C-alpha cells in the first residue's frame, strides 16, 4: 500500500460499469485544530469517475476507498507542469538566440504551449486509461 494514494469517498452515481465517487480533498492543514482562524486551510469536493466491473455491487451512498497509484501523480505533474516549463524555457532561449527580441520570443514560446495542450487533449482517452482509479469498500 506504500505505492498508492487513498481517499474516502461516497458513491454518487452508477451507470453500467462506471461509478461517480465524491471525495473531499483536504489540504494538509485542514485537519489542524486552529483551521477556523487560518485562511490557508481549504477543502474541495471532487467527483472521480471510476470504471469497475463489479459496479453493480455498490449502491449510491456507499462509503468506499478511491485508490490510485502514486506513479499517476508523478506522471500528472510531469505532463502538467514540468514538460510545459521545459518547453517554455528551452524555446525562449532558442528564439532569443535567433531573433534577439524579447517580446516576440516570449510570445512564440507561449504559443508553443497551444499545440502541446492540444496534443494532450487529443490523447485524453489514452491518458484516461493510464490515469484510472479503483475502488474498494470501507470495511
C-alpha positions, 0 to 999 in steps of 0.5 A, a space after each residue: 500500500 506504500 505505492 498508492 494514494 487513498 481517499 474516502 469517498 461516497 458513491 454518487 452515481 452508477 451507470 453500467 460499469 462506471 461509478 461517480 465517487 465524491 471525495 473531499 480533498 483536504 489540504 494538509 492543514 485542514 485537519 489542524 485544530 486552529 483551521 477556523 482562524 487560518 485562511 490557508 486551510 481549504 477543502 474541495 469536493 471532487 467527483 472521480 469517475 471510476 470504471 469497475 466491473 463489479 459496479 453493480 455491487 455498490 449502491 449510491 451512498 456507499 462509503 468506499 476507498 478511491 485508490 490510485 497509484 502514486 506513479 499517476 501523480 508523478 506522471 500528472 505533474 510531469 505532463 502538467 507542469 514540468 514538460 510545459 516549463 521545459 518547453 517554455 524555457 528551452 524555446 525562449 532561449 532558442 528564439 532569443 538566440 535567433 531573433 534577439 527580441 524579447 517580446 516576440 520570443 516570449 510570445 512564440 514560446 507561449 504559443 508553443 504551449 497551444 499545440 502541446 495542450 492540444 496534443 494532450 487533449 487529443 490523447 485524453 482517452 489514452 491518458 484516461 486509461 493510464 490515469 484510472 482509479 479503483 475502488 474498494 469498500 470501507 470495511 
